[in-house]
Amino acid sequence: MKASYTAGPDLHVLPSALPVPGLGDQPVNAFLLRSGQPVLVDTGMPVDREGFLDSLWSLLDPADLRWIVVTHDDRDHTGALTRVLEAAPCAKVLANATAVTRMSEEFGIPQERLVTANPGNRVRTGDRELSFHRPPTFDSPGTLAVFDHSDGTLYSSDSFGTVVEGRVQDFADLDEEEFFHGFEVLNRAIAPWTALVDEAKFLRPVRELAALKPARLLSAHGPTVREDAVPRLFDAMARIPSLPAWLPGADLDLEAALDAHESPAG
């Protein structure tokens, strides 16, 4: 885990990264919205669980947390979920029923603490309204993107992420060629099926999200992207189905990736 930082008023990023040797670092972010009825979006990786909890509870009293949005069931999004639920008795989980079913292979969520949502649904969390959408790229059928209508933030789950050298907080601080190269790699890696899809159908969720005109885009695997730059990511996403499928090389060193994550520098 790295130190948290802000992406907007009372909006905190809880960042980590997964080193991918030969490619760079894949950011792994969760997000905490402290104002109103506090909302946590995703809960980090199991390998970072203790650091994640320390960072989260340094920002918020567990008794104040009201909502935990799980964008999907992958372990880099649910790593501390059970511990957060234990510590935050007033918090309810917002997730897709498919994701909840898949999570039940490892742990259960009490029914009274669960609110399920599908793309197209809207849920009020105090004075906020959240709408749920299918992001363009995803690797779990239960994946939800979440749009906060109160401040214009789009939480895009895995979609719109990138792989870059080093850990950078803001799109404006990155070399754009490096960002979009990593963008093309990651969005094909999590969704190799994009090379097979009908491009017109693929563009529907891209256009749906673009029509929301997000003030900022927060991917679980990317830096903060602010209003002026957001349309460029939609344009880049629209090109993904025209690219060949991306698969990792046979020589990808997974042990080196784990060593890099566990090292003091990582």
C-alpha positions as CSV (number, residue, x, y, z in Angstrom):
1,M,0.0,0.0,0.0
2,K,1.0,3.6,-0.6
3,A,-0.3,6.7,1.2
4,S,-3.8,7.7,0.3
5,Y,-4.4,10.9,-1.7
6,T,-7.4,12.9,-2.7
7,A,-9.1,12.9,-6.2
8,G,-11.8,15.4,-5.3
9,P,-13.5,17.0,-2.3
10,D,-13.7,14.4,0.5
11,L,-12.8,11.7,-2.2
12,H,-9.8,9.6,-1.2
13,V,-7.9,7.1,-3.3
14,L,-6.4,4.1,-1.4
15,P,-3.7,3.0,-3.8
16,S,-1.5,0.0,-4.3
17,A,0.0,-1.7,-7.4
18,L,0.7,-5.0,-8.9
19,P,4.1,-5.1,-10.6
20,V,4.0,-6.9,-14.0
21,P,7.7,-7.5,-15.0
22,G,8.4,-6.3,-18.5
23,L,5.3,-4.1,-18.6
24,G,5.3,-1.9,-15.5
25,D,2.9,-1.4,-12.6
26,Q,-0.8,-2.1,-12.7
27,P,-2.4,0.3,-10.3
28,V,-4.9,-1.2,-7.9
29,N,-7.1,1.4,-6.3
30,A,-10.1,1.5,-3.9
31,F,-11.9,4.8,-3.2
32,L,-13.5,6.3,-0.1
33,L,-16.1,9.1,-0.3
34,R,-16.3,10.5,3.2
35,S,-19.1,13.1,2.9
36,G,-22.8,12.4,3.6
37,Q,-23.3,8.7,4.0
38,P,-19.7,7.5,3.5
39,V,-19.2,5.1,0.6
40,L,-16.2,2.7,0.0
41,V,-15.7,1.5,-3.6
42,D,-13.9,-1.9,-3.5
43,T,-11.6,-3.2,-0.7
44,G,-8.1,-3.8,-2.1
45,M,-5.9,-6.9,-2.5
46,P,-5.5,-9.8,0.0
47,V,-1.8,-9.3,0.0
48,D,-2.3,-5.6,1.2
49,R,-5.1,-6.4,3.6
50,E,-3.5,-5.0,6.8
51,G,-2.1,-1.9,5.2
52,F,-5.4,-1.3,3.4
53,L,-7.3,-1.5,6.7
54,D,-4.8,0.8,8.4
55,S,-5.1,3.4,5.6
56,L,-9.0,3.1,5.5
57,W,-9.6,3.5,9.2
58,S,-7.1,6.4,9.5
59,L,-9.5,8.3,7.2
60,L,-12.8,7.2,8.8
61,D,-14.3,5.7,12.0
62,P,-15.6,2.2,11.1
63,A,-18.9,3.0,12.8
64,D,-19.5,5.8,10.2
65,L,-19.1,3.7,7.0
66,R,-22.5,3.1,5.4
67,W,-22.0,1.6,2.0
68,I,-19.4,-0.7,0.4
69,V,-19.7,-0.9,-3.4
70,V,-18.1,-4.1,-4.8
71,T,-17.6,-3.4,-8.5
72,H,-17.0,-7.2,-9.0
73,D,-15.8,-10.3,-7.3
74,D,-12.1,-10.5,-8.3
75,R,-9.8,-10.8,-5.3
76,D,-8.1,-7.4,-6.0
77,H,-11.5,-5.8,-5.3
78,T,-12.6,-7.9,-2.4
79,G,-9.4,-8.5,-0.4
80,A,-10.5,-6.8,2.8
81,L,-14.3,-7.1,2.4
82,T,-15.0,-9.5,5.3
83,R,-12.7,-7.5,7.6
84,V,-14.4,-4.2,6.7
85,L,-17.8,-5.7,7.3
86,E,-16.8,-7.0,10.7
87,A,-15.4,-3.6,11.7
88,A,-18.2,-1.5,10.2
89,P,-21.6,-2.8,11.6
90,C,-23.7,-0.1,9.9
91,A,-22.3,-0.7,6.4
92,K,-24.2,-2.4,3.6
93,V,-22.8,-4.0,0.5
94,L,-23.9,-2.9,-3.0
95,A,-23.0,-5.5,-5.6
96,N,-24.4,-7.4,-8.6
97,A,-26.0,-10.7,-7.7
98,T,-23.7,-12.7,-10.0
99,A,-20.7,-11.2,-8.1
100,V,-22.3,-12.1,-4.8
101,T,-22.8,-15.7,-5.9
102,R,-19.2,-16.0,-7.0
103,M,-17.9,-14.5,-3.8
104,S,-20.0,-17.1,-1.8
105,E,-17.4,-19.7,-3.0
106,E,-15.1,-18.1,-0.4
107,F,-17.3,-16.2,2.1
108,G,-20.9,-15.2,2.6
109,I,-22.5,-11.7,3.1
110,P,-25.4,-11.6,5.5
111,Q,-28.6,-11.0,3.5
112,E,-29.7,-8.1,5.7
113,R,-26.5,-6.3,4.8
114,L,-26.8,-6.8,1.0
115,V,-28.3,-4.6,-1.7
116,T,-28.0,-6.0,-5.2
117,A,-27.9,-4.0,-8.4
118,N,-27.9,-4.6,-12.2
119,P,-26.8,-2.2,-15.0
120,G,-29.6,0.3,-15.4
121,N,-30.5,0.5,-11.7
122,R,-30.2,3.5,-9.4
123,V,-29.7,3.6,-5.7
124,R,-29.9,6.5,-3.2
125,T,-27.2,6.6,-0.6
126,G,-28.4,9.5,1.6
127,D,-28.3,12.6,-0.5
128,R,-26.4,10.9,-3.3
129,E,-27.8,9.0,-6.3
130,L,-25.7,6.2,-7.8
131,S,-26.4,4.7,-11.2
132,F,-25.0,1.4,-12.3
133,H,-23.7,0.5,-15.8
134,R,-21.9,-2.2,-17.7
135,P,-18.4,-1.0,-18.4
136,P,-17.0,-1.6,-21.9
137,T,-14.3,-4.0,-20.8
138,F,-14.5,-6.5,-17.9
139,D,-13.3,-9.9,-16.8
140,S,-16.2,-10.9,-14.5
141,P,-19.9,-11.1,-15.6
142,G,-20.9,-9.3,-12.3
143,T,-18.9,-6.2,-13.1
144,L,-20.5,-2.8,-12.5
145,A,-19.4,0.7,-13.2
146,V,-20.8,3.3,-10.9
147,F,-21.7,6.9,-11.6
148,D,-22.2,9.4,-8.8
149,H,-24.7,12.0,-10.0
150,S,-23.9,14.3,-7.2
151,D,-20.3,15.1,-8.2
152,G,-20.0,13.6,-11.7
153,T,-17.5,10.8,-10.7
154,L,-17.4,7.6,-12.8
155,Y,-16.0,4.6,-11.0
156,S,-15.2,2.4,-13.9
157,S,-14.0,-0.8,-12.2
158,D,-11.2,-2.5,-14.3
159,S,-12.2,-0.7,-17.4
160,F,-10.1,2.3,-18.7
161,G,-7.1,1.2,-16.7
162,T,-3.5,1.1,-17.8
163,V,0.0,-0.4,-17.0
164,V,2.8,2.2,-16.6
165,E,6.2,2.4,-15.1
166,G,6.0,3.8,-11.6
167,R,3.0,5.0,-9.6
168,V,1.4,8.2,-10.7
169,Q,-1.7,9.8,-9.2
170,D,-2.9,12.0,-12.1
171,F,-3.2,11.4,-15.8
172,A,-1.8,14.9,-16.4
173,D,1.5,13.8,-14.8
174,L,2.0,10.8,-17.2
175,D,3.6,10.5,-20.5
176,E,0.6,10.1,-22.8
177,E,2.2,7.7,-25.2
178,E,3.1,5.4,-22.2
179,F,-0.4,5.7,-20.7
180,F,-2.2,4.8,-23.9
181,H,0.2,1.9,-24.7
182,G,-0.5,0.5,-21.2
183,F,-4.2,1.3,-21.7
184,E,-4.4,-0.9,-24.9
185,V,-2.5,-3.7,-23.2
186,L,-4.7,-3.8,-20.0
187,N,-8.1,-3.4,-21.6
188,R,-7.3,-6.2,-24.0
189,A,-5.7,-8.4,-21.3
190,I,-8.8,-8.3,-19.1
191,A,-11.1,-8.7,-22.0
192,P,-9.5,-10.8,-24.8
193,W,-13.0,-11.3,-26.2
194,T,-12.9,-7.7,-27.5
195,A,-11.1,-9.1,-30.6
196,L,-14.3,-11.1,-31.4
197,V,-17.1,-8.7,-30.7
198,D,-19.4,-6.8,-33.0
199,E,-17.9,-3.3,-32.8
200,A,-21.2,-1.5,-33.0
201,K,-22.5,-3.4,-30.0
202,F,-19.2,-2.8,-28.1
203,L,-19.6,1.0,-28.7
204,R,-23.0,1.1,-26.9
205,P,-21.7,1.1,-23.3
206,V,-18.8,3.5,-24.4
207,R,-21.4,6.0,-25.7
208,E,-23.7,5.5,-22.7
209,L,-20.9,6.3,-20.3
210,A,-19.6,9.2,-22.4
211,A,-23.1,10.7,-22.4
212,L,-22.9,11.0,-18.7
213,K,-20.1,13.6,-19.2
214,P,-18.1,12.6,-16.2
215,A,-16.2,15.3,-14.3
216,R,-13.6,12.7,-13.4
217,L,-13.0,9.1,-14.2
218,L,-11.6,6.7,-11.6
219,S,-10.5,3.3,-12.7
220,A,-9.5,0.7,-10.2
221,H,-6.4,0.3,-12.4
222,G,-5.5,3.8,-13.4
223,P,-4.7,7.4,-12.4
224,T,-7.3,10.1,-11.8
225,V,-8.5,11.4,-15.1
226,R,-10.2,14.8,-15.0
227,E,-12.9,16.3,-17.2
228,D,-10.9,17.7,-20.1
229,A,-9.1,14.4,-20.6
230,V,-12.0,12.0,-20.1
231,P,-13.3,12.1,-23.7
232,R,-9.8,10.9,-25.0
233,L,-10.2,7.7,-22.9
234,F,-13.6,7.1,-24.5
235,D,-12.0,7.6,-27.9
236,A,-9.2,5.1,-27.0
237,M,-11.7,2.6,-25.7
238,A,-13.7,2.7,-28.9
239,R,-10.6,1.5,-30.8
240,I,-10.0,-1.6,-28.6
241,P,-12.1,-4.0,-30.7
242,S,-10.1,-3.1,-33.8
243,L,-6.9,-4.3,-32.2
244,P,-5.7,-7.9,-32.2
245,A,-6.1,-9.9,-29.0
246,W,-3.3,-9.5,-26.4
247,L,-1.9,-12.4,-24.5
248,P,1.0,-12.5,-22.1
249,G,4.3,-14.0,-23.3
250,A,5.1,-17.5,-22.2
251,D,8.1,-16.1,-20.3
252,L,6.2,-13.8,-18.0
253,D,7.9,-14.2,-14.7
254,L,5.2,-14.5,-12.1
255,E,7.6,-15.1,-9.2
256,A,9.4,-11.9,-10.1
257,A,6.0,-10.1,-10.0
258,L,5.4,-11.4,-6.5
259,D,8.9,-10.6,-5.3
260,A,8.5,-7.0,-6.7
261,H,5.2,-6.5,-4.8
262,E,6.7,-7.8,-1.5
263,S,9.9,-5.9,-1.7
264,P,10.3,-2.6,0.4
265,A,10.4,-0.6,-2.9
266,G,7.2,-2.3,-4.1
